[in-house]
Amino acid sequence: MSDLIPLEEGRTAFGTDSQGYLDARPDYPARVYDILRACSAASQNARVFEIGAGTGQATTPLLALGCKMTAIEPDARLATLLGHRLEAYGPALSVIQSTFEEAVLPAASFDLGIAAMALHWLQPDRALAKVFQLLRPGGWWAMWWTVFGDPDDMDAFQRQTQSLFQPLSRSPSHASSRPFALDKEARMAELRAAGFQHPAHEEIRWAPILTTRQVVGLTATFSPVARLPEAERRRFLAEIERIADVEFGGHVRRKFVTSIYLARKPAVA
């Protein structure tokens, strides 16, 4: 069985090519922000902290909604890119270069906390306990992931390439047979154990058509691929490129699932 990538490594796995990550990762579906707006979790002047902000894929839409963002990013390269990219938002954005565990933040002072593609790189129980402390009474918590390949409805490209990924190391997001993001029972239990009320879950399925360049760029951002030795990584991506070009004519329809969890801190202790 392939080895599991350590949590500590995952916190700096994506900064080696921060621009490539920014360019290759697709945006989250608009439905994510519809969910946050519907419960007034994301609104004008809402105070929001974000765990593992990366290049700002979730940060940017929330800033555009008028939220006041505190973005926590452990990788210095990603934190620098994030600050430069979004400097036009001025004081609406504060970037803290730190792990979430070590970040010093005021307790009970945020309206919303989020983690997009990040919580599997932390110990969920400890992270959620701190999240709970940071939220004001009645504050909201949202966490979501995009799974790049629907395990319940596998697309042709995934079937064609899955054998290539099997020998690689595994991200904690795929530590078991069920992806971390889609293990609803476990995630909901963690939220309840942390003290959150009425956790809700939704799976958003979408099927983009990607060019060969987009397929290769996205694949290069996957942590098991990014950590390969350079020569091996190039060979791996060359084979992905060949399959996309030769077997799929340079345009590949994928099946993605964005899995979002939403829960609320009780308004009264």
C-alpha positions, 0 to 999 in steps of 0.5 A, spaced: 500 500 500 502 506 498 504 511 504 500 517 507 503 524 506 504 527 513 500 532 515 506 537 516 508 536 509 501 538 506 502 545 509 508 546 504 506 542 499 503 547 494 507 553 495 513 550 490 509 552 484 504 557 487 503 560 480 501 554 477 496 552 483 493 558 482 492 557 474 490 550 474 485 549 480 478 551 478 474 555 482 469 552 486 461 552 484 457 558 485 452 554 489 457 554 495 457 561 496 449 561 495 449 556 501 453 561 505 449 567 503 442 564 504 443 563 511 447 570 512 453 567 514 457 571 508 454 578 508 457 585 508 462 586 513 461 579 516 468 577 520 471 571 517 477 567 518 479 562 513 484 556 514 489 554 509 487 560 504 492 558 499 492 562 493 485 565 495 480 561 491 475 562 496 478 568 499 476 572 493 469 571 492 468 572 500 471 579 499 467 580 493 461 579 497 464 584 502 466 580 508 472 582 512 477 576 511 483 574 516 486 569 511 491 564 515 496 560 510 502 556 513 506 557 507 510 563 506 510 563 498 503 562 498 501 567 503 506 572 499 502 571 493 495 571 496 497 578 499 500 581 493 494 578 489 488 581 493 492 588 495 486 592 492 482 590 498 486 593 503 484 593 510 478 588 508 484 582 508 489 580 513 494 575 511 497 571 517 503 567 515 502 561 520 499 554 521 492 554 524 494 551 531 499 557 532 495 562 529 493 567 535 486 570 534 481 573 538 476 568 541 468 569 540 469 574 535 468 571 528 461 571 524 464 565 520 470 561 519 471 557 513 476 551 510 476 550 503 480 544 501 484 544 507 481 541 514 484 534 512 491 537 513 489 538 520 487 534 526 480 535 525 478 534 532 483 539 535 482 544 529 474 544 530 475 545 537 479 551 536 474 554 530 468 553 535 472 558 540 473 563 535 466 564 533 461 568 536 455 565 539 451 564 533 457 564 528 457 559 522 462 554 520 463 552 513 468 547 510 468 544 503 472 540 498 472 539 491 473 531 489 476 531 482 473 524 480 466 522 482 467 515 486 460 514 485 460 515 478 467 515 475 468 518 468 472 515 462 478 519 464 479 517 471 478 510 469 483 510 464 488 513 469 487 510 475 492 505 475 497 510 474 495 513 481 495 507 485 503 506 486 503 514 488 503 516 496 496 518 498 494 525 501 490 524 507 484 526 503 484 519 500 487 515 506 481 510 506 476 507 501 471 513 501 474 520 500 475 524 506 470 530 503 465 525 502 465 521 508 459 524 511 458 520 517 465 522 520 465 529 518 458 530 521 460 526 527 466 531 528 462 537 528 457 535 533 462 532 537 465 539 537 459 542 539 456 545 533 448 545 532 444 542 526 450 540 521 448 540 514 451 537 508 450 538 500 454 534 494 454 539 488 456 535 482 459 538 476 462 536 469 467 541 466 470 539 459 478 541 460 483 541 455 489 537 455 493 543 458 488 544 464 488 536 465 496 536 466 496 543 470 491 540 475 494 533 475 501 537 477 497 540 483 495 534 486 500 532 492 502 525 491 504 528 484 507 534 486 512 530 491 515 526 486 522 527 484 522 531 478 524 526 473 519 521 475 514 527 475 515 529 468 514 522 466 508 522 470 505 528 467 507 526 460 503 520 460 497 524 463 498 529 457 498 523 452 492 520 454 488 526 454 491 528 447 490 521 444 485 518 447 480 524 448 482 528 443 485 534 447 478 535 451 476 531 457 470 531 460 471 530 468 466 529 473 467 533 480 464 533 486 464 539 491 462 537 498 460 542 503 458 542 510 455 547 514 454 548 522 452 553 527 455 555 534 449 555 539 447 562 540 446 561 547 451 557 551 
